[in-house]
Amino acid sequence: MNINVALRARTPKLHFTRLCLSTARPCTTLPEPTLHVGRRSGASVSLVCRTAGGRRGREFALYEYREKVDSRELPSDASEVHFNVSVNEGDSGSDRLFCCLYKTKRGCFSAFSPYLKLEQRDVAPPPPTPALPPPLLSVEPPSGAVSRGAVLSFSCSVPALGGQSGSRPGPEGDPPTFLLLRTPERAGAPAVALRPQASRAAGAEARPGVFAVGPVTAGEQGAYSCMYQISKDRGAVNSSVSNTVRVTVSDAPPAPTLELQLQTDVWRLLCTGSPSYPGAVFSVYAADGELPVDTRRASATEHRARFPVPVQNATAARYQCQYSVQLGSYWSHSERSAPLVLTKEISPTPTPAEPAVDLPLVLGSFSAAVLFLCSVALAVVIARTQVKAAAEKKKKRQEAQFWSQVHARDHVVELTLRRSSFSSQEWVGGGTETTPTTPPLWNPLTTFTAPLHPR
């Protein structure tokens, strides 16, 4: 009997001894098997060692690194064998390498399979916790459309309790924790979780799963949903999210008026809204209908719309109208008008309805008239002041010209000088009386050169 010893290397470089016992005919090199992960169950993993090339083996062996950890000798040849390997939680940080080989009935050994690295993700996770049924969310009022300042009441209930907003006990009998989620209308805004505010009636205890939201503002508008949590050994378990309830908060415009009007011998329905909302969208409804019979948009300067009388089969029918305005990113809808009864066979012949007094239009016209009169009066005062100033300037200019002409004249005065000395003969003969001649008078203000003599 010959003994052949062969050394085979695998990564990492390890040397294993293969013994082939041959009788008359030596063993040929058998192809290496493959090793892969099979079933996962709890803390154990099934490793499958499978032959290649249609070969079959009688004995299979499993090695961890260099040490043989398990082997199977079969009563008949097989192409694969399952090995169960236990995995502990403490092994998550270490590398575990496995390989296998097989031996035929003749005693020929195969090469070692490539190493298989067993990682933590190959271990079966713990069995999942049964999913909790989603709750049911309802709101009061059911439509979800409220005005600013109203209070909303949400009820988050578990369907298994017959629709009652109570608690479903956890493992220790503790009631679940309910959460109300709000997704704002603004794109990209995160959801907000609201804690329940239990409503309290007189002499009644708080009910879990009931939320009171309000007085509401535009910030509370959006889509609402709820969920609940149950305490488990490993922590809180969340349920699925409930159905979505949409809440619309608006400043409702005043209700419109609907009347029958005769216009150019044709009956029409006139729906008049608030003058504060021109260009609104008007709709006519049957009194018991949810969908509009007709919808029209008013012009940018009008706050009313006219509709043709709807064709009706009944003897009498009631109609209402409503208008909607866009406030920012949402639409605000007014309340419906009072019902208007239209008869089919007998229709009174009313005189054309006198147009109602449009107070804003009257006030605007009066303000325009007052402004026009004030403008005219101001223009008159300004013109009169300018004319008066021009007259004053002209008068001053004329006076200045007059005085300049007066002062420009040549004032020449001739003065007659008489001799006042006497000779010695005349002084000696003083017996003769000499009467002095009165000098002529001269007025310095006169422009004449001739002297003035007194009369």
C-alpha positions in Angstrom: 0.0 0.0 0.0 1.4 3.4 -1.1 0.9 6.5 1.0 0.9 9.8 -0.9 1.2 13.0 1.0 0.1 16.2 -0.6 0.1 19.8 0.8 -2.5 22.3 -0.3 -2.5 26.0 0.5 -5.4 28.3 0.8 -5.7 32.0 1.8 -4.6 32.7 4.5 -1.6 30.5 3.8 -2.3 27.3 5.7 -1.0 23.9 4.9 -3.3 20.9 5.3 -2.3 17.2 4.9 -4.3 15.1 2.5 -3.9 11.4 2.7 -4.9 9.2 -0.2 -4.9 5.6 0.3 -4.7 3.7 -2.9 -4.8 0.1 -3.7 -4.0 -1.1 -7.1 -5.1 2.1 -8.9 -4.0 5.4 -7.4 -6.6 8.2 -6.5 -7.1 11.0 -9.0 -7.4 14.6 -7.8 -11.0 15.3 -7.0 -12.4 18.7 -7.6 -12.9 20.9 -4.6 -16.4 21.2 -3.1 -18.3 24.4 -2.4 -19.4 25.7 1.0 -22.3 28.1 1.4 -24.8 29.2 4.0 -28.1 27.4 4.0 -31.0 27.8 6.4 -30.9 30.2 9.3 -32.7 29.3 12.5 -32.3 31.3 15.7 -28.7 31.1 17.0 -27.6 28.4 14.5 -26.7 28.5 10.8 -26.8 25.6 8.4 -23.7 25.3 6.2 -24.0 23.2 3.0 -21.0 21.3 1.6 -21.7 20.3 -2.0 -19.6 18.3 -4.4 -18.7 19.6 -7.9 -18.6 17.9 -11.3 -21.3 15.3 -10.5 -19.1 13.7 -7.9 -20.5 11.9 -4.9 -18.9 11.4 -1.5 -19.4 8.9 1.3 -17.9 11.0 4.1 -17.9 14.8 4.6 -15.9 16.9 7.1 -16.2 20.5 8.2 -13.2 22.5 9.4 -13.1 25.8 11.2 -9.8 27.4 10.4 -7.5 24.5 11.1 -9.6 22.5 13.4 -12.1 19.8 12.4 -15.4 20.7 14.0 -17.8 18.1 12.4 -18.0 15.2 10.1 -20.7 13.0 8.6 -20.3 9.4 7.3 -23.2 8.5 5.2 -24.6 5.0 4.5 -24.7 5.8 0.8 -23.0 8.3 -1.5 -24.4 11.8 -1.6 -23.7 15.1 -3.3 -24.2 17.4 -0.4 -24.3 17.4 3.4 -25.7 20.0 5.9 -23.7 21.0 9.0 -25.3 23.0 11.8 -23.0 25.6 13.4 -24.1 27.5 16.5 -23.4 31.2 16.6 -23.4 33.2 19.8 -23.9 36.9 20.2 -20.4 37.3 21.5 -19.0 36.1 18.1 -20.2 39.1 16.2 -16.8 40.8 16.5 -14.7 37.8 15.4 -14.1 36.3 12.0 -15.0 32.7 11.7 -13.6 30.8 8.6 -15.0 27.5 7.5 -14.1 25.0 4.8 -15.0 21.4 4.0 -13.9 18.3 2.0 -15.3 14.9 1.2 -14.0 11.4 0.7 -15.3 8.9 -1.8 -16.1 5.2 -1.2 -12.7 4.3 -2.6 -11.1 6.4 0.1 -10.0 9.3 -2.2 -10.1 12.7 -0.6 -11.1 15.9 -2.4 -9.4 19.2 -2.2 -10.5 21.7 0.5 -13.2 24.1 -0.4 -12.5 27.8 -0.4 -12.9 29.4 3.0 -16.3 30.8 3.9 -16.4 33.8 6.3 -19.4 33.6 8.6 -20.5 37.1 9.4 -23.1 38.4 11.9 -25.6 39.2 9.1 -25.6 35.5 8.2 -27.1 34.8 11.6 -30.9 34.8 11.5 -32.4 37.8 13.2 -34.8 37.3 16.1 -38.4 36.6 15.0 -40.2 39.8 14.1 -42.7 41.2 16.4 -46.2 40.8 15.0 -47.3 44.0 13.3 -49.8 46.0 15.2 -53.0 46.9 13.4 -53.3 50.5 12.3 -55.7 52.7 14.3 -58.6 54.6 12.9 -58.7 58.4 13.0 -61.8 60.5 13.0 -62.4 64.2 13.4 -65.3 66.4 14.5 -66.7 68.1 12.4 -66.4 65.2 9.9 -65.8 67.4 6.9 -62.6 68.9 8.5 -63.5 72.4 7.2 -63.6 74.9 10.0 -63.3 78.6 10.5 -60.5 80.4 12.3 -60.9 80.1 16.1 -62.8 76.8 16.1 -61.8 73.7 18.1 -61.2 70.4 16.5 -61.7 67.0 18.3 -59.7 64.0 17.0 -60.4 60.4 18.1 -57.7 57.8 17.5 -59.1 54.3 18.1 -57.9 50.7 17.7 -60.2 48.8 15.3 -60.0 45.6 17.5 -61.9 47.5 20.3 -65.0 48.0 18.1 -64.2 51.6 17.2 -64.0 52.8 20.8 -61.2 55.2 21.5 -59.9 53.2 24.5 -56.7 51.4 25.3 -55.3 48.1 24.2 -53.3 46.8 27.2 -49.7 46.0 26.8 -47.9 43.1 28.3 -48.1 44.6 31.8 -51.6 45.9 31.3 -50.5 49.5 30.6 -52.6 51.4 28.1 -51.0 52.3 24.7 -49.6 55.8 24.0 -51.4 57.6 21.2 -49.7 60.1 19.0 -51.4 62.6 16.6 -49.3 63.5 13.5 -49.8 66.6 11.4 -48.2 67.2 8.0 -48.4 70.9 7.1 -49.5 72.1 3.7 -46.1 73.6 3.0 -44.0 71.5 0.8 -41.0 69.9 2.5 -42.2 70.8 6.0 -41.6 68.0 8.6 -44.5 66.2 10.3 -45.4 67.3 13.8 -46.3 64.9 16.6 -48.9 66.2 19.0 -49.5 64.7 22.4 -53.1 63.9 23.3 -55.2 66.4 25.2 -57.8 64.3 26.9 -61.2 65.8 26.8 -62.9 66.0 30.1 -66.7 66.1 30.6 -68.4 66.9 33.8 -67.9 63.9 36.1 -66.1 61.9 33.4 -62.6 60.6 33.3 -60.0 61.4 30.6 -60.2 59.2 27.5 -56.9 58.3 25.9 -56.7 58.7 22.1 -58.8 61.9 22.1 -57.1 65.1 20.9 -58.4 68.6 21.2 -56.8 71.1 18.8 -57.7 74.7 18.9 -58.6 77.5 18.7 -57.2 76.8 15.3 -55.4 79.2 13.1 -54.0 78.9 9.5 -51.0 77.0 11.0 -53.2 74.0 12.0 -54.3 73.4 8.5 -52.9 70.2 6.9 -53.2 66.4 6.8 -53.6 64.6 10.2 -52.9 60.9 11.0 -52.3 59.0 14.3 -50.5 56.0 15.6 -50.0 54.2 19.0 -47.2 52.6 20.9 -47.2 49.5 23.1 -44.4 48.8 25.6 -42.5 45.5 25.1 -39.6 43.9 26.8 -37.1 45.4 24.3 -38.8 48.8 24.2 -41.8 50.6 22.6 -43.4 49.1 19.5 -45.1 51.4 17.1 -48.2 50.6 15.1 -48.8 51.5 11.5 -50.0 54.9 10.6 -53.7 55.4 10.5 -55.8 56.9 7.7 -55.4 60.5 6.8 -57.8 63.3 7.7 -57.5 66.6 6.0 -58.3 69.8 7.9 -59.0 73.1 6.2 -58.9 76.4 8.2 -60.2 79.5 6.4 -61.6 82.9 7.1 -65.0 82.3 5.5 -66.2 85.3 3.5 -69.8 86.6 4.1 -72.6 84.6 2.6 -73.8 85.9 -0.8 -77.4 86.7 -1.9 -79.2 85.0 -4.7 -82.1 86.7 -6.6 -84.1 86.4 -9.8 -83.5 89.3 -12.1 -85.1 90.2 -15.5 -82.5 91.4 -17.9 -83.4 92.3 -21.5 -86.6 90.2 -21.2 -84.5 87.2 -20.0 -84.7 85.8 -16.5 -81.3 85.3 -14.9 -80.0 84.3 -11.4 -77.9 87.1 -9.9 -75.4 85.9 -7.2 -73.9 88.9 -5.3 -70.9 88.4 -3.0 -69.0 90.8 -0.8 -67.4 93.8 -2.5 -64.2 93.0 -0.6 -63.6 90.0 -2.8 -63.8 91.0 -6.5 -63.0 88.5 -9.2 -64.3 85.5 -7.1 -65.5 82.2 -8.5 -69.3 81.9 -8.2 -71.3 78.6 -8.2 -75.0 77.7 -8.2 -76.2 74.6 -6.4 -79.4 72.8 -6.1 -80.5 73.2 -2.5 -79.9 69.5 -1.7 -77.0 69.0 -4.2 -73.3 68.7 -3.5 -72.0 69.4 -7.0 -72.5 72.8 -8.6 -75.0 73.3 -11.4 -73.0 76.0 -13.0 -69.8 77.9 -12.1 -68.6 81.2 -13.4 -65.8 83.6 -12.5 -66.5 87.3 -12.1 -64.4 89.9 -13.7 -61.6 91.5 -11.8 -63.7 94.5 -10.8 -67.0 92.7 -10.2 -68.3 91.0 -7.1 -71.3 89.4 -8.7 -72.1 86.9 -11.4 -75.2 86.1 -13.5 -76.4 82.7 -14.4 -79.1 81.5 -16.8 -82.1 79.9 -15.0 -81.4 76.1 -14.9 -83.7 73.8 -16.7 -85.9 72.0 -14.2 -88.4 69.1 -14.4 -90.0 69.6 -11.0 -92.8 72.1 -10.4 -90.7 74.0 -7.9 -87.0 73.9 -7.2 -84.7 75.6 -4.7 -81.3 77.0 -5.6 -78.4 78.4 -3.6 -75.2 80.1 -4.6 -71.7 80.2 -3.2 -68.4 82.0 -4.0 -64.8 81.1 -3.5 -61.7 83.3 -3.2 -58.1 82.4 -3.2 -56.3 83.6 -0.1 -52.6 82.9 -0.4 -52.1 79.2 -1.2 -55.6 77.9 -0.3 -59.2 78.6 -1.3 -61.7 80.1 1.1 -65.3 79.2 0.5 -68.2 81.3 1.7 -71.4 79.8 3.1 -74.3 79.2 0.8 -76.9 81.8 0.3 -80.5 81.5 1.4 -82.5 79.2 -0.8 -84.4 80.8 -3.8 -87.5 79.0 -4.9 -88.2 78.9 -8.6 -91.5 77.6 -10.0 -92.0 76.1 -13.4 -95.5 76.8 -14.6 -96.4 80.1 -12.9 -93.7 82.7 -12.8 -94.7 86.2 -11.5 -93.9 89.1 -13.8 -92.0 91.3 -11.5 -90.7 94.6 -12.5 -87.0 94.7 -13.1 -85.3 94.7 -9.8 -83.9 98.1 -8.9 -80.3 97.8 -8.4 -79.4 97.8 -4.7 -77.5 100.7 -3.3 -73.9 99.9 -3.6 -72.5 101.7 -0.5 -68.8 101.4 -1.5 -69.6 102.8 -4.9 -71.6 105.7 -3.5 -68.8 106.5 -1.0 -66.2 106.3 -3.7 -68.2 108.6 -6.0 -68.7 111.2 -3.2 -65.1 111.1 -2.3 -64.1 111.6 -6.0 -66.5 114.6 -6.2 -65.2 116.2 -3.0 -61.7 115.7 -4.2 -62.5 117.3 -7.6 -64.1 120.3 -5.9 -61.2 120.8 -3.6 -58.9 120.6 -6.6 -60.9 123.3 -8.4 -61.0 125.5 -5.3 -57.2 125.2 -4.8 -56.6 126.0 -8.5 -58.8 129.1 -8.2 -57.0 130.3 -5.1 -53.6 129.7 -6.6 -54.6 131.6 -9.8 -56.0 134.5 -7.8 -52.9 134.7 -5.7 -50.7 134.7 -8.8 -52.8 137.4 -10.5 -52.7 139.6 -7.4 -49.0 139.2 -7.1 -48.6 140.1 -10.8 -50.7 143.3 -10.3 -48.6 144.3 -7.3 -45.5 143.8 -9.2 -46.8 145.9 -12.1 -47.9 148.7 -9.8 -44.5 148.8 -8.1 -42.8 148.8 -11.5 -44.9 151.8 -12.7 -44.2 153.8 -9.5 -40.5 153.1 -9.8 -40.6 154.3 -13.4 -42.5 157.5 -12.4 -40.0 158.4 -9.6 -37.1 157.7 -11.8 -38.4 160.1 -14.4 -39.0 162.7 -11.7 -35.5 162.5 -10.3 -34.0 162.5 -13.8 -35.1 166.0 -14.6 -32.6 169.0 -14.4 -33.4 171.3 -11.4 -31.8 174.7 -12.3 -32.6 177.8 -10.1 -31.5 181.4 -11.0 -30.8 183.5 -8.0 -30.6 187.4 -8.4 -27.9 188.8 -6.2 -28.3 192.3 -5.1 -25.6 194.6 -3.8 -25.8 195.0 -0.1 -22.9 197.4 0.5 -23.1 201.1 0.6 -20.7 203.8 -0.4 -19.4 206.3 2.1 -21.4 209.1 0.5 -24.6 207.1 0.9 -23.8 206.1 4.4 -22.9 209.8 5.4 -26.0 211.2 3.9 -28.0 209.0 6.1 -30.8 211.5 6.0 -32.1 209.7 3.0 -34.1 206.6 3.9 -33.5 203.7 1.8 -36.1 201.1 1.6 -34.6 197.7 1.0 -36.0 195.8 -1.8 -37.7 192.6 -0.9 -35.8 189.7 -2.4 -37.8 187.4 -4.7 -39.2 184.3 -3.2 -37.8 180.9 -4.3 -39.4 177.5 -3.9 -36.9 174.7 -4.0 -39.4 172.2 -5.0 -40.4 174.0 -8.2 -38.9 173.1 -11.5 -39.3 176.6 -13.0 -36.3 178.9 -13.2 -38.3 182.1 -12.9 -38.4 183.5 -9.3 -41.6 184.0 -7.6 -42.5 187.5 -6.4 -45.0 188.1 -3.7 -48.1 189.9 -4.6 
